[in-house]
């Protein structure tokens, strides 16, 4: 039977200072790369300060799966060809 130290090494503690809950299925934030529990997994829930810094989306055509090249002010929907 596993002892308490073995059980603690399985999970990770929530990175939110006010929580620190041990979670056996932790989530890693795609923005700040910190680890969080189920309750604080979203950037909104842990008030992630990296959201605007890494929020980059590359549009992909749903028909041909090619990257859509566009300028900043162009609508991606005008680039999709049927």
N, C-alpha and C positions, 0 to 999 in steps of 0.2 A: 504494500500500500504506500502511496506517495506521501511524503511528509509535507508540512506547511511550506517550507522553503521551495520545494519542487512546484507546488501549486502557484506560488507567487511569481515564479519565473515564466509561467505560461502566458500570462496576460501582460498588459501595460497600463500604466496609470494615465488618466486624462491629463493633458497638459494645461488645462484651465486651472489657474491658481486657486480659485474658490471651490473647485471640485476634487481633483486628484483621485477620482474613483478608479478602482482597479477593474478593468474591463477585459474579458477574455476574448472578445472579438472587436478590438479597437479599430478605429477609422483614421486614416491619414489624410489630412487636408491637402488637396491638390495645389493650394495656393501657398501656404506657409510651411507645409511639410511636417507640421506638428501632429501628434497623435491625440485623438479625442475619443471619449465614450459615446455611446449611442445618442444620448441627450444633447451633446455639444458638437456633433459631427459636422453640421453645416457651418459655412463661414459666418452666417448671420448669428447663429447660436453662440459662437465663441468670439464674435466681434473681430474677425480676421482683418488685420491691417494690411495684408498683402493682396487683397482681392483686386484692386484696381491695377496693381503692378504686373500681375501675371494673367489677367483675364484676356487671353488672345484666342480667337476662334478662326479657324481656317474653313471657309465655306466649301462644301463638297457637293457636286451635282448629284441629286438623288436618282437620276436616270443612268448616267454613265460612270459615276464614282470618280470623276476627275475634279481636281482642285479648280475652283472658280477664281479666275484672276479679275480683279476689279479695283477701281480707284476708291478712295475714301468715301466719296459722295454718291457713288453708284449703288443702285439697288441690285442685289445679287439675283433677284428673280428675272431681271432683264437679260441676264447672261446665260440662262438655261435654255437650251435648244431642244425642241421636240423632234 
